[in-house]
Amino acid sequence: MARTKDFDENEVLTKAIQVFWLKGYNGTSMQDLVDSLGISRSSLYDTYTDKHTLFMKALESYQNSGAARIQDIIDNSGSAKETVKRLLELATTELLDDKEQKGCFMVNAEVEVASHDAAVNSLVCKNDQQMEEAFYLVIQKGKDSGEIKNHQDARALARFIFNSVKGMRVTAKSITDKAVFDDIITLTISILG
């Protein structure tokens, strides 16, 4: 007979995200997780098997949360340019509000772990493809309506803008001047024509 869990898995994943985000995968010990998550070591192992499994679940939770926020912006924005602007602002606002300057959890995982961990690499690639596709659909809609005048391929524009997002996410680890990011966003939007 399986034991019932005496903790909320979503709450544990939220806490795990914060620990891994702050310390990185390699810098986080199982003791760090036990101390921070508020569950016993045995519950941690029973539920997640090992640190890597918990890390993957934390990354998936982070990715799902981000995807939902992106979709909300797409569903509730007006013009294509305004939607792209709001997506770019989403990418920077949280980072600039973070006093610990942790950067983006997904980008941090990509830099630290993805090159030698196929599972992390796969999740990062999936996340990147979803972000690129979101930009692509918005840009193509803007091109179809005539709002976006740039004659470059919509996919190439989406890739360029997504690359700008990744760059801003890395930059936010060392720079907190909102004006820097406002300039990047303004210039990025201007390429749409």
HELIX and SHEET records of a PDB file:
HELIX    1   1 GLU A    9  GLY A   27  1                                  19    
HELIX    2   2 MET A   30  LEU A   37  1                                   8    
HELIX    3   3 ARG A   41  TYR A   48  1                                   8    
HELIX    4   4 LYS A   51  ASP A   75  1                                  25    
HELIX    5   5 ALA A   80  ASP A   97  1                                  18    
HELIX    6   6 PHE A  105  GLU A  112  1                                   8    
HELIX    7   7 ALA A  114  HIS A  116  5                                   3    
HELIX    8   8 ALA A  118  SER A  145  1                                  28    
HELIX    9   9 ALA A  154  THR A  171  1                                  18    
HELIX   10  10 LYS A  178  SER A  190  1                                  13    
END                                                                             
